[in-house]
Amino acid sequence: MKLFKYGITLERLKQEDIELVRKWRNSDPVRLNMEFREIISSEQQLTWFNSIDNLENNYLMIYYKGEKIGLLNDKNVDWENRTSESGLFLGRTEFYATFVPYLVSVAGIETTFYFLNWNKQFAHILRSNSNAIRYNTQLGYRLCEGQENVENQKYEMTRESFELAAGKIRKAVKMLADDDDKTSLLLEPGDFVSGIAQKVEALLKDYIHPLQKSENHEGIWYKEV
């Protein structure tokens, strides 16, 4: 599965990329902002990948200008209630102080809430990670009730909170992306084997805007008109 929006490509994580992800995850800029801070071995990484390569998790490699730069995820996916827990990290530190993280986040959030008609997203953020708290609240995440004194705090976002909080960010993203503001989704043959393609297609039936559906050697495409 591949998603294209705002100059960002999101591709479902494949086993061939998990060593790159492990390298990023073990680096201090990423590791020290995580609840689990131990160095991850190759064996642990493979065990982890086997545990998330299923319909309840959707881990996506982030591409920017053709280069792999980080990982975006939805885990604990509840397809019936349309909820999940989101997470993001960039392995390429040169993009930290740029607008690229916003391109990634807005592309993912808009696709989740509008394209797939999701109801709610959750996130966990360390109470000590002030940068991540500020970033996520700018996008519309709100601290859940009873989390004030928890170290790894739970946040939630709805479509309404996203729209209220992120208006200026979304406007800037659209300006930066020029004409690349339409969502394109590719469902590859392997997605139909795993069953995730069928889950996604069921959600697309509720999409209120016209979609162009086509098929080629890569798989089945859905594109906003």
PyMOL CGO cylinders between C-alpha atoms (Angstrom):
from pymol import cmd
from pymol.cgo import CYLINDER

trace = [
    CYLINDER, 0.00, 0.00, 0.00, 1.25, 3.44, -0.94, 0.3, 1, 1, 1, 1, 1, 1,
    CYLINDER, 1.25, 3.44, -0.94, -0.20, 6.87, -0.25, 0.3, 1, 1, 1, 1, 1, 1,
    CYLINDER, -0.20, 6.87, -0.25, 0.76, 10.04, -2.11, 0.3, 1, 1, 1, 1, 1, 1,
    CYLINDER, 0.76, 10.04, -2.11, -0.06, 13.56, -0.87, 0.3, 1, 1, 1, 1, 1, 1,
    CYLINDER, -0.06, 13.56, -0.87, 1.71, 16.93, -0.42, 0.3, 1, 1, 1, 1, 1, 1,
    CYLINDER, 1.71, 16.93, -0.42, 4.94, 15.61, -1.92, 0.3, 1, 1, 1, 1, 1, 1,
    CYLINDER, 4.94, 15.61, -1.92, 5.08, 12.86, 0.68, 0.3, 1, 1, 1, 1, 1, 1,
    CYLINDER, 5.08, 12.86, 0.68, 4.89, 9.14, -0.09, 0.3, 1, 1, 1, 1, 1, 1,
    CYLINDER, 4.89, 9.14, -0.09, 3.85, 6.72, 2.65, 0.3, 1, 1, 1, 1, 1, 1,
    CYLINDER, 3.85, 6.72, 2.65, 4.51, 3.04, 1.96, 0.3, 1, 1, 1, 1, 1, 1,
    CYLINDER, 4.51, 3.04, 1.96, 3.52, 0.13, 4.16, 0.3, 1, 1, 1, 1, 1, 1,
    CYLINDER, 3.52, 0.13, 4.16, 6.64, -1.12, 5.93, 0.3, 1, 1, 1, 1, 1, 1,
    CYLINDER, 6.64, -1.12, 5.93, 8.36, -4.11, 4.36, 0.3, 1, 1, 1, 1, 1, 1,
    CYLINDER, 8.36, -4.11, 4.36, 10.79, -6.50, 6.04, 0.3, 1, 1, 1, 1, 1, 1,
    CYLINDER, 10.79, -6.50, 6.04, 13.62, -5.32, 3.80, 0.3, 1, 1, 1, 1, 1, 1,
    CYLINDER, 13.62, -5.32, 3.80, 13.49, -1.90, 5.51, 0.3, 1, 1, 1, 1, 1, 1,
    CYLINDER, 13.49, -1.90, 5.51, 13.39, -2.93, 9.16, 0.3, 1, 1, 1, 1, 1, 1,
    CYLINDER, 13.39, -2.93, 9.16, 17.17, -2.71, 9.65, 0.3, 1, 1, 1, 1, 1, 1,
    CYLINDER, 17.17, -2.71, 9.65, 17.10, 0.92, 8.51, 0.3, 1, 1, 1, 1, 1, 1,
    CYLINDER, 17.10, 0.92, 8.51, 14.23, 1.58, 10.92, 0.3, 1, 1, 1, 1, 1, 1,
    CYLINDER, 14.23, 1.58, 10.92, 16.20, -0.13, 13.71, 0.3, 1, 1, 1, 1, 1, 1,
    CYLINDER, 16.20, -0.13, 13.71, 19.20, 2.11, 13.03, 0.3, 1, 1, 1, 1, 1, 1,
    CYLINDER, 19.20, 2.11, 13.03, 16.99, 5.18, 13.28, 0.3, 1, 1, 1, 1, 1, 1,
    CYLINDER, 16.99, 5.18, 13.28, 15.17, 3.88, 16.35, 0.3, 1, 1, 1, 1, 1, 1,
    CYLINDER, 15.17, 3.88, 16.35, 18.44, 3.20, 18.20, 0.3, 1, 1, 1, 1, 1, 1,
    CYLINDER, 18.44, 3.20, 18.20, 19.83, 6.68, 17.52, 0.3, 1, 1, 1, 1, 1, 1,
    CYLINDER, 19.83, 6.68, 17.52, 19.81, 9.04, 20.50, 0.3, 1, 1, 1, 1, 1, 1,
    CYLINDER, 19.81, 9.04, 20.50, 17.56, 11.73, 18.96, 0.3, 1, 1, 1, 1, 1, 1,
    CYLINDER, 17.56, 11.73, 18.96, 14.81, 9.10, 18.53, 0.3, 1, 1, 1, 1, 1, 1,
    CYLINDER, 14.81, 9.10, 18.53, 15.49, 6.61, 21.33, 0.3, 1, 1, 1, 1, 1, 1,
    CYLINDER, 15.49, 6.61, 21.33, 15.71, 9.15, 24.15, 0.3, 1, 1, 1, 1, 1, 1,
    CYLINDER, 15.71, 9.15, 24.15, 12.21, 10.44, 23.37, 0.3, 1, 1, 1, 1, 1, 1,
    CYLINDER, 12.21, 10.44, 23.37, 10.66, 6.97, 23.59, 0.3, 1, 1, 1, 1, 1, 1,
    CYLINDER, 10.66, 6.97, 23.59, 9.30, 5.14, 26.62, 0.3, 1, 1, 1, 1, 1, 1,
    CYLINDER, 9.30, 5.14, 26.62, 11.40, 2.09, 25.64, 0.3, 1, 1, 1, 1, 1, 1,
    CYLINDER, 11.40, 2.09, 25.64, 15.01, 3.29, 25.50, 0.3, 1, 1, 1, 1, 1, 1,
    CYLINDER, 15.01, 3.29, 25.50, 17.05, 0.10, 25.34, 0.3, 1, 1, 1, 1, 1, 1,
    CYLINDER, 17.05, 0.10, 25.34, 19.16, -0.64, 22.26, 0.3, 1, 1, 1, 1, 1, 1,
    CYLINDER, 19.16, -0.64, 22.26, 17.18, -2.94, 19.97, 0.3, 1, 1, 1, 1, 1, 1,
    CYLINDER, 17.18, -2.94, 19.97, 18.91, -5.96, 18.44, 0.3, 1, 1, 1, 1, 1, 1,
    CYLINDER, 18.91, -5.96, 18.44, 18.32, -7.36, 14.95, 0.3, 1, 1, 1, 1, 1, 1,
    CYLINDER, 18.32, -7.36, 14.95, 16.50, -10.33, 16.49, 0.3, 1, 1, 1, 1, 1, 1,
    CYLINDER, 16.50, -10.33, 16.49, 14.24, -8.08, 18.54, 0.3, 1, 1, 1, 1, 1, 1,
    CYLINDER, 14.24, -8.08, 18.54, 13.52, -5.97, 15.47, 0.3, 1, 1, 1, 1, 1, 1,
    CYLINDER, 13.52, -5.97, 15.47, 12.45, -9.00, 13.44, 0.3, 1, 1, 1, 1, 1, 1,
    CYLINDER, 12.45, -9.00, 13.44, 10.24, -10.22, 16.28, 0.3, 1, 1, 1, 1, 1, 1,
    CYLINDER, 10.24, -10.22, 16.28, 8.68, -6.76, 16.47, 0.3, 1, 1, 1, 1, 1, 1,
    CYLINDER, 8.68, -6.76, 16.47, 8.05, -6.65, 12.70, 0.3, 1, 1, 1, 1, 1, 1,
    CYLINDER, 8.05, -6.65, 12.70, 6.36, -10.05, 12.78, 0.3, 1, 1, 1, 1, 1, 1,
    CYLINDER, 6.36, -10.05, 12.78, 4.11, -8.79, 15.59, 0.3, 1, 1, 1, 1, 1, 1,
    CYLINDER, 4.11, -8.79, 15.59, 2.95, -5.68, 13.69, 0.3, 1, 1, 1, 1, 1, 1,
    CYLINDER, 2.95, -5.68, 13.69, 2.69, -7.04, 10.13, 0.3, 1, 1, 1, 1, 1, 1,
    CYLINDER, 2.69, -7.04, 10.13, -1.07, -7.55, 10.39, 0.3, 1, 1, 1, 1, 1, 1,
    CYLINDER, -1.07, -7.55, 10.39, -4.43, -5.81, 10.03, 0.3, 1, 1, 1, 1, 1, 1,
    CYLINDER, -4.43, -5.81, 10.03, -4.30, -4.24, 13.50, 0.3, 1, 1, 1, 1, 1, 1,
    CYLINDER, -4.30, -4.24, 13.50, -1.22, -2.18, 12.64, 0.3, 1, 1, 1, 1, 1, 1,
    CYLINDER, -1.22, -2.18, 12.64, -0.22, 0.01, 9.73, 0.3, 1, 1, 1, 1, 1, 1,
    CYLINDER, -0.22, 0.01, 9.73, 3.42, 1.12, 9.82, 0.3, 1, 1, 1, 1, 1, 1,
    CYLINDER, 3.42, 1.12, 9.82, 4.41, 3.35, 6.92, 0.3, 1, 1, 1, 1, 1, 1,
    CYLINDER, 4.41, 3.35, 6.92, 7.83, 4.28, 5.60, 0.3, 1, 1, 1, 1, 1, 1,
    CYLINDER, 7.83, 4.28, 5.60, 8.03, 8.02, 4.90, 0.3, 1, 1, 1, 1, 1, 1,
    CYLINDER, 8.03, 8.02, 4.90, 9.55, 9.16, 1.61, 0.3, 1, 1, 1, 1, 1, 1,
    CYLINDER, 9.55, 9.16, 1.61, 10.40, 12.77, 0.84, 0.3, 1, 1, 1, 1, 1, 1,
    CYLINDER, 10.40, 12.77, 0.84, 11.83, 13.62, -2.58, 0.3, 1, 1, 1, 1, 1, 1,
    CYLINDER, 11.83, 13.62, -2.58, 12.39, 9.92, -3.15, 0.3, 1, 1, 1, 1, 1, 1,
    CYLINDER, 12.39, 9.92, -3.15, 14.40, 9.38, 0.05, 0.3, 1, 1, 1, 1, 1, 1,
    CYLINDER, 14.40, 9.38, 0.05, 13.42, 7.36, 3.12, 0.3, 1, 1, 1, 1, 1, 1,
    CYLINDER, 13.42, 7.36, 3.12, 13.36, 9.71, 6.10, 0.3, 1, 1, 1, 1, 1, 1,
    CYLINDER, 13.36, 9.71, 6.10, 11.25, 8.20, 8.87, 0.3, 1, 1, 1, 1, 1, 1,
    CYLINDER, 11.25, 8.20, 8.87, 8.30, 6.11, 10.02, 0.3, 1, 1, 1, 1, 1, 1,
    CYLINDER, 8.30, 6.11, 10.02, 4.63, 6.95, 10.52, 0.3, 1, 1, 1, 1, 1, 1,
    CYLINDER, 4.63, 6.95, 10.52, 2.33, 4.46, 12.17, 0.3, 1, 1, 1, 1, 1, 1,
    CYLINDER, 2.33, 4.46, 12.17, -1.21, 3.65, 13.12, 0.3, 1, 1, 1, 1, 1, 1,
    CYLINDER, -1.21, 3.65, 13.12, -1.39, 0.84, 15.66, 0.3, 1, 1, 1, 1, 1, 1,
    CYLINDER, -1.39, 0.84, 15.66, -4.20, -0.78, 17.62, 0.3, 1, 1, 1, 1, 1, 1,
    CYLINDER, -4.20, -0.78, 17.62, -6.42, -0.20, 14.60, 0.3, 1, 1, 1, 1, 1, 1,
    CYLINDER, -6.42, -0.20, 14.60, -10.13, -0.70, 15.29, 0.3, 1, 1, 1, 1, 1, 1,
    CYLINDER, -10.13, -0.70, 15.29, -11.68, -0.93, 11.83, 0.3, 1, 1, 1, 1, 1, 1,
    CYLINDER, -11.68, -0.93, 11.83, -15.25, -1.11, 13.12, 0.3, 1, 1, 1, 1, 1, 1,
    CYLINDER, -15.25, -1.11, 13.12, -15.09, 1.95, 15.38, 0.3, 1, 1, 1, 1, 1, 1,
    CYLINDER, -15.09, 1.95, 15.38, -12.52, 3.66, 13.15, 0.3, 1, 1, 1, 1, 1, 1,
    CYLINDER, -12.52, 3.66, 13.15, -9.99, 4.51, 15.82, 0.3, 1, 1, 1, 1, 1, 1,
    CYLINDER, -9.99, 4.51, 15.82, -6.23, 3.96, 16.12, 0.3, 1, 1, 1, 1, 1, 1,
    CYLINDER, -6.23, 3.96, 16.12, -3.11, 5.20, 17.87, 0.3, 1, 1, 1, 1, 1, 1,
    CYLINDER, -3.11, 5.20, 17.87, -0.70, 7.24, 15.79, 0.3, 1, 1, 1, 1, 1, 1,
    CYLINDER, -0.70, 7.24, 15.79, 3.05, 7.79, 16.07, 0.3, 1, 1, 1, 1, 1, 1,
    CYLINDER, 3.05, 7.79, 16.07, 5.78, 9.46, 14.04, 0.3, 1, 1, 1, 1, 1, 1,
    CYLINDER, 5.78, 9.46, 14.04, 9.53, 9.77, 14.09, 0.3, 1, 1, 1, 1, 1, 1,
    CYLINDER, 9.53, 9.77, 14.09, 12.06, 11.03, 11.59, 0.3, 1, 1, 1, 1, 1, 1,
    CYLINDER, 12.06, 11.03, 11.59, 15.33, 9.17, 11.29, 0.3, 1, 1, 1, 1, 1, 1,
    CYLINDER, 15.33, 9.17, 11.29, 16.93, 11.97, 9.30, 0.3, 1, 1, 1, 1, 1, 1,
    CYLINDER, 16.93, 11.97, 9.30, 17.72, 14.71, 11.80, 0.3, 1, 1, 1, 1, 1, 1,
    CYLINDER, 17.72, 14.71, 11.80, 18.33, 17.34, 9.11, 0.3, 1, 1, 1, 1, 1, 1,
    CYLINDER, 18.33, 17.34, 9.11, 14.56, 17.53, 8.62, 0.3, 1, 1, 1, 1, 1, 1,
    CYLINDER, 14.56, 17.53, 8.62, 13.74, 18.23, 12.28, 0.3, 1, 1, 1, 1, 1, 1,
    CYLINDER, 13.74, 18.23, 12.28, 13.78, 22.03, 12.02, 0.3, 1, 1, 1, 1, 1, 1,
    CYLINDER, 13.78, 22.03, 12.02, 11.95, 22.14, 8.69, 0.3, 1, 1, 1, 1, 1, 1,
    CYLINDER, 11.95, 22.14, 8.69, 8.32, 22.05, 7.59, 0.3, 1, 1, 1, 1, 1, 1,
    CYLINDER, 8.32, 22.05, 7.59, 8.65, 18.44, 6.41, 0.3, 1, 1, 1, 1, 1, 1,
    CYLINDER, 8.65, 18.44, 6.41, 7.17, 16.92, 9.62, 0.3, 1, 1, 1, 1, 1, 1,
    CYLINDER, 7.17, 16.92, 9.62, 4.04, 19.01, 9.08, 0.3, 1, 1, 1, 1, 1, 1,
    CYLINDER, 4.04, 19.01, 9.08, 3.75, 17.81, 5.48, 0.3, 1, 1, 1, 1, 1, 1,
    CYLINDER, 3.75, 17.81, 5.48, 3.88, 14.23, 6.76, 0.3, 1, 1, 1, 1, 1, 1,
    CYLINDER, 3.88, 14.23, 6.76, 1.45, 14.74, 9.63, 0.3, 1, 1, 1, 1, 1, 1,
    CYLINDER, 1.45, 14.74, 9.63, -1.15, 16.71, 7.70, 0.3, 1, 1, 1, 1, 1, 1,
    CYLINDER, -1.15, 16.71, 7.70, -1.02, 14.24, 4.79, 0.3, 1, 1, 1, 1, 1, 1,
    CYLINDER, -1.02, 14.24, 4.79, -1.59, 11.36, 7.20, 0.3, 1, 1, 1, 1, 1, 1,
    CYLINDER, -1.59, 11.36, 7.20, -4.25, 13.06, 9.32, 0.3, 1, 1, 1, 1, 1, 1,
    CYLINDER, -4.25, 13.06, 9.32, -6.29, 14.38, 6.39, 0.3, 1, 1, 1, 1, 1, 1,
    CYLINDER, -6.29, 14.38, 6.39, -6.21, 10.98, 4.71, 0.3, 1, 1, 1, 1, 1, 1,
    CYLINDER, -6.21, 10.98, 4.71, -7.28, 9.27, 7.94, 0.3, 1, 1, 1, 1, 1, 1,
    CYLINDER, -7.28, 9.27, 7.94, -10.15, 11.60, 8.79, 0.3, 1, 1, 1, 1, 1, 1,
    CYLINDER, -10.15, 11.60, 8.79, -11.43, 12.53, 5.33, 0.3, 1, 1, 1, 1, 1, 1,
    CYLINDER, -11.43, 12.53, 5.33, -10.36, 9.83, 2.89, 0.3, 1, 1, 1, 1, 1, 1,
    CYLINDER, -10.36, 9.83, 2.89, -11.00, 6.93, 5.32, 0.3, 1, 1, 1, 1, 1, 1,
    CYLINDER, -11.00, 6.93, 5.32, -13.66, 8.69, 7.44, 0.3, 1, 1, 1, 1, 1, 1,
    CYLINDER, -13.66, 8.69, 7.44, -11.90, 7.88, 10.73, 0.3, 1, 1, 1, 1, 1, 1,
    CYLINDER, -11.90, 7.88, 10.73, -13.51, 8.91, 14.03, 0.3, 1, 1, 1, 1, 1, 1,
    CYLINDER, -13.51, 8.91, 14.03, -10.59, 9.39, 16.42, 0.3, 1, 1, 1, 1, 1, 1,
    CYLINDER, -10.59, 9.39, 16.42, -6.83, 9.05, 16.74, 0.3, 1, 1, 1, 1, 1, 1,
    CYLINDER, -6.83, 9.05, 16.74, -4.85, 8.62, 19.93, 0.3, 1, 1, 1, 1, 1, 1,
    CYLINDER, -4.85, 8.62, 19.93, -1.19, 9.24, 20.72, 0.3, 1, 1, 1, 1, 1, 1,
    CYLINDER, -1.19, 9.24, 20.72, 1.13, 8.67, 23.66, 0.3, 1, 1, 1, 1, 1, 1,
    CYLINDER, 1.13, 8.67, 23.66, 3.70, 11.38, 24.45, 0.3, 1, 1, 1, 1, 1, 1,
    CYLINDER, 3.70, 11.38, 24.45, 6.21, 11.51, 27.28, 0.3, 1, 1, 1, 1, 1, 1,
    CYLINDER, 6.21, 11.51, 27.28, 5.35, 14.29, 29.71, 0.3, 1, 1, 1, 1, 1, 1,
    CYLINDER, 5.35, 14.29, 29.71, 8.98, 15.46, 29.52, 0.3, 1, 1, 1, 1, 1, 1,
    CYLINDER, 8.98, 15.46, 29.52, 8.94, 15.79, 25.71, 0.3, 1, 1, 1, 1, 1, 1,
    CYLINDER, 8.94, 15.79, 25.71, 7.82, 19.41, 25.47, 0.3, 1, 1, 1, 1, 1, 1,
    CYLINDER, 7.82, 19.41, 25.47, 8.64, 19.69, 21.77, 0.3, 1, 1, 1, 1, 1, 1,
    CYLINDER, 8.64, 19.69, 21.77, 6.41, 16.74, 20.85, 0.3, 1, 1, 1, 1, 1, 1,
    CYLINDER, 6.41, 16.74, 20.85, 3.60, 18.04, 23.09, 0.3, 1, 1, 1, 1, 1, 1,
    CYLINDER, 3.60, 18.04, 23.09, 3.73, 21.45, 21.44, 0.3, 1, 1, 1, 1, 1, 1,
    CYLINDER, 3.73, 21.45, 21.44, 3.87, 19.93, 17.95, 0.3, 1, 1, 1, 1, 1, 1,
    CYLINDER, 3.87, 19.93, 17.95, 0.95, 17.60, 18.51, 0.3, 1, 1, 1, 1, 1, 1,
    CYLINDER, 0.95, 17.60, 18.51, -1.28, 20.15, 20.23, 0.3, 1, 1, 1, 1, 1, 1,
    CYLINDER, -1.28, 20.15, 20.23, -0.75, 22.44, 17.23, 0.3, 1, 1, 1, 1, 1, 1,
    CYLINDER, -0.75, 22.44, 17.23, -2.28, 19.67, 15.13, 0.3, 1, 1, 1, 1, 1, 1,
    CYLINDER, -2.28, 19.67, 15.13, -5.28, 19.19, 17.41, 0.3, 1, 1, 1, 1, 1, 1,
    CYLINDER, -5.28, 19.19, 17.41, -4.31, 16.52, 19.94, 0.3, 1, 1, 1, 1, 1, 1,
    CYLINDER, -4.31, 16.52, 19.94, -5.73, 17.08, 23.42, 0.3, 1, 1, 1, 1, 1, 1,
    CYLINDER, -5.73, 17.08, 23.42, -4.64, 15.52, 26.69, 0.3, 1, 1, 1, 1, 1, 1,
    CYLINDER, -4.64, 15.52, 26.69, -7.07, 12.82, 27.81, 0.3, 1, 1, 1, 1, 1, 1,
    CYLINDER, -7.07, 12.82, 27.81, -8.80, 13.09, 31.17, 0.3, 1, 1, 1, 1, 1, 1,
    CYLINDER, -8.80, 13.09, 31.17, -6.81, 11.81, 34.12, 0.3, 1, 1, 1, 1, 1, 1,
    CYLINDER, -6.81, 11.81, 34.12, -3.44, 11.91, 32.33, 0.3, 1, 1, 1, 1, 1, 1,
    CYLINDER, -3.44, 11.91, 32.33, -1.96, 14.99, 34.02, 0.3, 1, 1, 1, 1, 1, 1,
    CYLINDER, -1.96, 14.99, 34.02, 0.38, 13.03, 36.32, 0.3, 1, 1, 1, 1, 1, 1,
    CYLINDER, 0.38, 13.03, 36.32, 1.11, 10.10, 33.98, 0.3, 1, 1, 1, 1, 1, 1,
    CYLINDER, 1.11, 10.10, 33.98, 4.63, 9.95, 32.53, 0.3, 1, 1, 1, 1, 1, 1,
    CYLINDER, 4.63, 9.95, 32.53, 3.63, 8.55, 29.12, 0.3, 1, 1, 1, 1, 1, 1,
    CYLINDER, 3.63, 8.55, 29.12, 0.52, 10.63, 28.59, 0.3, 1, 1, 1, 1, 1, 1,
    CYLINDER, 0.52, 10.63, 28.59, -2.41, 9.73, 26.36, 0.3, 1, 1, 1, 1, 1, 1,
    CYLINDER, -2.41, 9.73, 26.36, -3.76, 12.30, 23.90, 0.3, 1, 1, 1, 1, 1, 1,
    CYLINDER, -3.76, 12.30, 23.90, -6.71, 12.17, 21.51, 0.3, 1, 1, 1, 1, 1, 1,
    CYLINDER, -6.71, 12.17, 21.51, -7.68, 13.92, 18.31, 0.3, 1, 1, 1, 1, 1, 1,
    CYLINDER, -7.68, 13.92, 18.31, -10.97, 14.18, 16.45, 0.3, 1, 1, 1, 1, 1, 1,
    CYLINDER, -10.97, 14.18, 16.45, -11.70, 15.68, 13.06, 0.3, 1, 1, 1, 1, 1, 1,
    CYLINDER, -11.70, 15.68, 13.06, -13.20, 18.69, 14.83, 0.3, 1, 1, 1, 1, 1, 1,
    CYLINDER, -13.20, 18.69, 14.83, -10.17, 19.30, 17.08, 0.3, 1, 1, 1, 1, 1, 1,
    CYLINDER, -10.17, 19.30, 17.08, -7.87, 18.98, 14.06, 0.3, 1, 1, 1, 1, 1, 1,
    CYLINDER, -7.87, 18.98, 14.06, -9.86, 21.54, 12.09, 0.3, 1, 1, 1, 1, 1, 1,
    CYLINDER, -9.86, 21.54, 12.09, -10.00, 23.97, 15.04, 0.3, 1, 1, 1, 1, 1, 1,
    CYLINDER, -10.00, 23.97, 15.04, -6.29, 23.80, 15.85, 0.3, 1, 1, 1, 1, 1, 1,
    CYLINDER, -6.29, 23.80, 15.85, -4.48, 23.26, 12.56, 0.3, 1, 1, 1, 1, 1, 1,
    CYLINDER, -4.48, 23.26, 12.56, -6.04, 25.80, 10.19, 0.3, 1, 1, 1, 1, 1, 1,
    CYLINDER, -6.04, 25.80, 10.19, -2.90, 27.88, 9.66, 0.3, 1, 1, 1, 1, 1, 1,
    CYLINDER, -2.90, 27.88, 9.66, -0.68, 24.81, 9.38, 0.3, 1, 1, 1, 1, 1, 1,
    CYLINDER, -0.68, 24.81, 9.38, -2.96, 23.21, 6.79, 0.3, 1, 1, 1, 1, 1, 1,
    CYLINDER, -2.96, 23.21, 6.79, -3.01, 26.43, 4.76, 0.3, 1, 1, 1, 1, 1, 1,
    CYLINDER, -3.01, 26.43, 4.76, 0.79, 26.59, 4.80, 0.3, 1, 1, 1, 1, 1, 1,
    CYLINDER, 0.79, 26.59, 4.80, 1.06, 22.93, 3.80, 0.3, 1, 1, 1, 1, 1, 1,
    CYLINDER, 1.06, 22.93, 3.80, -1.23, 23.46, 0.82, 0.3, 1, 1, 1, 1, 1, 1,
    CYLINDER, -1.23, 23.46, 0.82, 0.80, 26.47, -0.30, 0.3, 1, 1, 1, 1, 1, 1,
    CYLINDER, 0.80, 26.47, -0.30, 4.07, 24.56, -0.07, 0.3, 1, 1, 1, 1, 1, 1,
    CYLINDER, 4.07, 24.56, -0.07, 2.67, 21.58, -1.95, 0.3, 1, 1, 1, 1, 1, 1,
    CYLINDER, 2.67, 21.58, -1.95, 1.34, 23.71, -4.84, 0.3, 1, 1, 1, 1, 1, 1,
    CYLINDER, 1.34, 23.71, -4.84, -0.92, 21.42, -6.89, 0.3, 1, 1, 1, 1, 1, 1,
    CYLINDER, -0.92, 21.42, -6.89, 0.00, 18.23, -5.04, 0.3, 1, 1, 1, 1, 1, 1,
    CYLINDER, 0.00, 18.23, -5.04, -2.89, 18.36, -2.57, 0.3, 1, 1, 1, 1, 1, 1,
    CYLINDER, -2.89, 18.36, -2.57, -4.97, 15.47, -3.90, 0.3, 1, 1, 1, 1, 1, 1,
    CYLINDER, -4.97, 15.47, -3.90, -4.79, 12.06, -2.26, 0.3, 1, 1, 1, 1, 1, 1,
    CYLINDER, -4.79, 12.06, -2.26, -3.72, 9.08, -4.34, 0.3, 1, 1, 1, 1, 1, 1,
    CYLINDER, -3.72, 9.08, -4.34, -3.78, 5.57, -2.92, 0.3, 1, 1, 1, 1, 1, 1,
    CYLINDER, -3.78, 5.57, -2.92, -2.27, 2.45, -4.45, 0.3, 1, 1, 1, 1, 1, 1,
    CYLINDER, -2.27, 2.45, -4.45, -3.43, -0.96, -3.23, 0.3, 1, 1, 1, 1, 1, 1,
    CYLINDER, -3.43, -0.96, -3.23, -0.82, -3.50, -4.26, 0.3, 1, 1, 1, 1, 1, 1,
    CYLINDER, -0.82, -3.50, -4.26, -1.44, -7.22, -4.91, 0.3, 1, 1, 1, 1, 1, 1,
    CYLINDER, -1.44, -7.22, -4.91, 0.02, -8.14, -1.52, 0.3, 1, 1, 1, 1, 1, 1,
    CYLINDER, 0.02, -8.14, -1.52, -2.52, -5.89, 0.19, 0.3, 1, 1, 1, 1, 1, 1,
    CYLINDER, -2.52, -5.89, 0.19, -5.33, -8.06, -1.15, 0.3, 1, 1, 1, 1, 1, 1,
    CYLINDER, -5.33, -8.06, -1.15, -3.57, -11.17, 0.15, 0.3, 1, 1, 1, 1, 1, 1,
    CYLINDER, -3.57, -11.17, 0.15, -3.15, -9.64, 3.63, 0.3, 1, 1, 1, 1, 1, 1,
    CYLINDER, -3.15, -9.64, 3.63, -6.73, -8.33, 3.65, 0.3, 1, 1, 1, 1, 1, 1,
    CYLINDER, -6.73, -8.33, 3.65, -5.90, -4.68, 4.29, 0.3, 1, 1, 1, 1, 1, 1,
    CYLINDER, -5.90, -4.68, 4.29, -7.02, -3.70, 0.78, 0.3, 1, 1, 1, 1, 1, 1,
    CYLINDER, -7.02, -3.70, 0.78, -10.51, -5.03, 1.47, 0.3, 1, 1, 1, 1, 1, 1,
    CYLINDER, -10.51, -5.03, 1.47, -10.66, -3.08, 4.75, 0.3, 1, 1, 1, 1, 1, 1,
    CYLINDER, -10.66, -3.08, 4.75, -9.63, 0.15, 3.02, 0.3, 1, 1, 1, 1, 1, 1,
    CYLINDER, -9.63, 0.15, 3.02, -12.00, -0.30, 0.08, 0.3, 1, 1, 1, 1, 1, 1,
    CYLINDER, -12.00, -0.30, 0.08, -14.91, -0.78, 2.48, 0.3, 1, 1, 1, 1, 1, 1,
    CYLINDER, -14.91, -0.78, 2.48, -14.10, 2.60, 4.06, 0.3, 1, 1, 1, 1, 1, 1,
    CYLINDER, -14.10, 2.60, 4.06, -13.73, 4.34, 0.70, 0.3, 1, 1, 1, 1, 1, 1,
    CYLINDER, -13.73, 4.34, 0.70, -17.39, 3.60, -0.02, 0.3, 1, 1, 1, 1, 1, 1,
    CYLINDER, -17.39, 3.60, -0.02, -18.24, 6.37, 2.48, 0.3, 1, 1, 1, 1, 1, 1,
    CYLINDER, -18.24, 6.37, 2.48, -15.96, 8.96, 0.88, 0.3, 1, 1, 1, 1, 1, 1,
    CYLINDER, -15.96, 8.96, 0.88, -18.12, 11.92, -0.12, 0.3, 1, 1, 1, 1, 1, 1,
    CYLINDER, -18.12, 11.92, -0.12, -16.02, 13.20, -3.04, 0.3, 1, 1, 1, 1, 1, 1,
    CYLINDER, -16.02, 13.20, -3.04, -15.54, 11.59, -6.47, 0.3, 1, 1, 1, 1, 1, 1,
    CYLINDER, -15.54, 11.59, -6.47, -12.76, 9.04, -6.76, 0.3, 1, 1, 1, 1, 1, 1,
    CYLINDER, -12.76, 9.04, -6.76, -11.15, 7.80, -9.94, 0.3, 1, 1, 1, 1, 1, 1,
    CYLINDER, -11.15, 7.80, -9.94, -10.47, 4.07, -9.79, 0.3, 1, 1, 1, 1, 1, 1,
    CYLINDER, -10.47, 4.07, -9.79, -8.05, 2.41, -12.18, 0.3, 1, 1, 1, 1, 1, 1,
    CYLINDER, -8.05, 2.41, -12.18, -5.90, -0.68, -12.40, 0.3, 1, 1, 1, 1, 1, 1,
    CYLINDER, -5.90, -0.68, -12.40, -2.44, -1.35, -13.83, 0.3, 1, 1, 1, 1, 1, 1,
    CYLINDER, -2.44, -1.35, -13.83, 0.52, -3.65, -13.24, 0.3, 1, 1, 1, 1, 1, 1,
    CYLINDER, 0.52, -3.65, -13.24, 1.19, -2.01, -9.85, 0.3, 1, 1, 1, 1, 1, 1,
    CYLINDER, 1.19, -2.01, -9.85, -2.27, -2.68, -8.46, 0.3, 1, 1, 1, 1, 1, 1,
    CYLINDER, -2.27, -2.68, -8.46, -5.51, -0.74, -7.99, 0.3, 1, 1, 1, 1, 1, 1,
    CYLINDER, -5.51, -0.74, -7.99, -5.40, 3.05, -7.75, 0.3, 1, 1, 1, 1, 1, 1,
    CYLINDER, -5.40, 3.05, -7.75, -7.86, 5.39, -6.06, 0.3, 1, 1, 1, 1, 1, 1,
    CYLINDER, -7.86, 5.39, -6.06, -7.34, 9.07, -6.83, 0.3, 1, 1, 1, 1, 1, 1,
    CYLINDER, -7.34, 9.07, -6.83, -9.21, 12.18, -5.77, 0.3, 1, 1, 1, 1, 1, 1,
    CYLINDER, -9.21, 12.18, -5.77, -10.65, 13.94, -8.79, 0.3, 1, 1, 1, 1, 1, 1,
]
cmd.load_cgo(trace, "trace")
